[in-house]
Amino acid sequence: MVLARRLPGPWPLVATLSPPVPRVFGRVQKAGKIAFGKRPTISSRRDGQACMDHDRSQGERLNPQEYTLIKIEVQPRAFAGSVLEPLTGKRVFLTAATLRPETMYGQTNCFVKPNGTYGAYLMNDDEVFICSERSALNMSHQELSSPPGEPKCLLTLKGQQVIGMPLSAPLAQYETVYALPLLTIDMKKGTGVVTSVPSDAPDDYAALRDLQTDEEVGVLSTMAVVVCARASPVASERSCATSTT
């Protein structure tokens, strides 16, 4: 008994559309019901086009990661005598990327990487975003700056140069929060700026506690104590008595 038999070939697979389908799409487009547009996808900078799974030498099955940008504004009093002095008169933001925007009510500070390289990039609405070069490039492809793929960098700086700056965080209950150092930030992930919500992120709280005793981060431990007190009012009295310098 023959269970299987190889058919002669090869047999080409041809996908066709019946004549009515293009006509229907044409009518719907003329009526303004559909239009050409853009969608988030992984693309090739070299080829200038979408790069699908099997086109990549590595990173198969990866999809775009959607973040929410938190615009943490640098207060005007921070410009004088700082690396941001050339940007006086502009609205400058440390842009933090988060996957949990619903927790922003609990912001106590933000973190930057002391030895990380950041840029101040001009956006379409004349605002300036401080973030990593990689994230600025991605934002330009999303038309947050123009021309696409060519972010305009006004100046470059190290994270150490913005540590201690007073900031205004949206939705936070505190009028002023500060930029503090965090050595574990990955500059290839997000924007290189991390907003801190100790009430919802134990790692954020642990980082603040570490700053109280770390003498090599280049920031006053009193600032860390104040922020830590916001995160845990019960423990703040005891820590302030032992850690203030």
N, C-alpha and C positions, 0 to 999 in steps of 0.2 A: 504493500500500500504506500502510495506517495503522500507524505504529510506536508511537504512544502516544495515549492518549485520557484527557481529564480526566473523572473521575467526579463525579457530582452530590454535593453535600455541604451543610453540613459534617457530618462523621461524628464524633460524640463518642466519646472513648475512655473506657471505664468498666472499672475494675479491680474484680473481685468475688472473693470467697472462697467456695469450695464449702461447704455446710453442715457437713461433718465437721471442717473445719479449726478453727473456733472451739471446737468441743466437745473436740477433742484438746488444744488449748492450755489449756482450762479444767481438764481432768483433770490435766495435767502441773503446772499451777500449784497446784492443791489438794494435790498430792503433795509440794510443796515443792521441785520440781526446777528451777523458774524463778521469778524474782521481778523486780519493778521496781527499777531502780537508776540510777546516774549513770555517765556516761562523759565523758572530756575532750572538749570541743568549744569552738569559738569562739562566744561568746554576745554578745548586745546588753544592755548595762547599762540602757539606756532602756526596752527592751521586756521585759526579764527573761526572755528565751527564746533558744534557739539561733538563730544567724544563719548560714545556709548561704551557699554561694558566690554565688549569684545574688541574694541579698538585700543584698549589700554594695556600697556605692558605690566602694570600693577594697579591695585586699587579696584579690582573687579567687584561688583555688587555694592559699591559705595554710592550713596545718594547725597544731594545737597543737604546741608544742615542749616535749618532756619533758626536764626537768633533774633532777639529783640534788642535794639540798641538803646542804652540808657545814656542820655545826654547830661553829664554832670558838669555844670558850668563853673569855670574858674572865676572867682570873685575879683572885681576890679582892683582891690587893694593888693593883690598878689603880683601884679605886673611890674611895678616899679622895682628896678634893681635885679630882676630875675631874668632867666633865659627867654621869657615870654615878653619882655619889654618891647621888642619890635612890633608886637601884635597889639599894642595898646590901642584901644578904640574899637576893636573887633570883639565879637562874642566868641569865646574860646571854650571848647568843651572837651573833657576827658570822656571818651565814648566807651562805655563798658558793654560787652555782649553778655546776655543772660538767656537762659532757657526757662527761667521762672520769673517773669515780670510781675506776677501777682504778689511777690514777696517784697517789692520795692518800698513798701511802707516802713519796713524795718531797717533801712540802710543806716549804718553808723559811720562808715568811711568807705574809701575805695583803696584798692591795692594796685601798685605798679611794680615792675621788676627793676631793681636798682641799676643793673648793668644791661638792661634791655634797650635797644635802639628804637626810638619812636620818632614820628614825624608830625608836623602840624600841617594838615592838608586843607586846602580851600574847597568848600562845598559850593553847590549851585546858588544857595541863598546868602552867600557871603559870610557864612559861619565857618569856623575853623574847628576841625576835629583832630584831636591828638590820639593817635592809634598806631598800630604797626603798619609797615609798608604793605604787607600781604593783604590785610583787611581793607586798607585804602584802595588797593587795586580792585578787590572784589566789589567794593561799594561803587567804584566808578563804572563798572560793568552793569550795575543796577541803576545807572543814570543819576546817582546822588551827586556826582561831579561830572564835569565835561572837559574835554571830550572823553568818551568811553575808553577805558583801558589806559588812560594817561592822567593819573592823579597829580594835581599840582601841589608840590611840597614847598611850603614857605620857609621852613627851617627844620633841622633835625636836632634831637636832644636825647639825653639819657634819662632813664626813669629816676635816677638819683636827683636830677635837677628839679623835679616837680614834687618830691617828697616833702610833706609838711605844708603844701599849699592849701589855703582855705577854699572850699568848694561849696556849691549849692546843688544838692541832689534833689531831683524831682520826686514829689510825693513823700519825701522823708519828713519826719516830725521835727528834725533839728534844722535850724537856719544855716548852720555851718558844719560841714564834715571835712575830713582831711585825707590827703593822699598818704598812704603808709606803704612800706616795702613788703614784698612777698617774693622770696627767691624761687619758689616752685612754679611760677607762671610760665606757661609755654607760649612763646611769641608766635608760634605757627598755628595757634588755636585761638579762635575768637579774635579779639582786637588787641590783646596784650594788656588791657585794663580790666580789672575784676572788681565789681562792686561787692561790698561786704554786708551780709545780713546774718549776724551771729545767731539770731533767734531761730533761723531756719537751716543754718549750715554749721554744724559742729566744727568743721575745719576752719571756718572764719573765726570762730571764738577761740580755738586753740592757737591760731596765728597771732591773735591779739595778745593772748596771755604770754606767748613766747617773746613778744616784743618788749615786755616789761623788764625782762632780765637780759636781753641781748644787747651787748654794748658795741657791736660791730655793724649795726645797720644804719648808723648815721642819722638817727632820729631820737629826740628826747623821749625818755621813757615816760615822762609825765603825760605826753600826748597819748601814748598807748593806754595809760591808766585811765585817762578821761574817757576814751572811746570804749574801753573795756567796762567802765562803770555804766555806760549807756546800755551795753549788752547785758549786764548782770548787776542791777542795783544792789542786790543783797550782798554780793561779795565785794563790792567796790570799796566800802569803807575800810575793810581789812587790808586790801591790796594797796590802796592809796597811802596807808600809814606806813607800809613797809617798802614801797617801790618808788616813791616820789624822789626826784633829784633836783 
